[in-house]
Amino acid sequence: MPGSAKAMAACTVGGLVVTTAYTVALGSSGWLWFAWVVLALVTVGVVAARPS
């Protein structure tokens, strides 16, 4: 996995942690979860598009 894909994966996992912590502390935010899902889909796309 190239460096950019690793960075995207790390940001996605970090975003999930932040989103979950926000939900536990302050309640659910639909926009925050939507943004995380978009980030996760972009990360999957970057990983899938990398050359083998």
Secondary structure, DSSP 4 states (H G I P E B T S, - for coil): --HHHHHHHHHHHHHHHHHHHHHHHH---HHHHHHHHHHHHHHHHHHHHS--
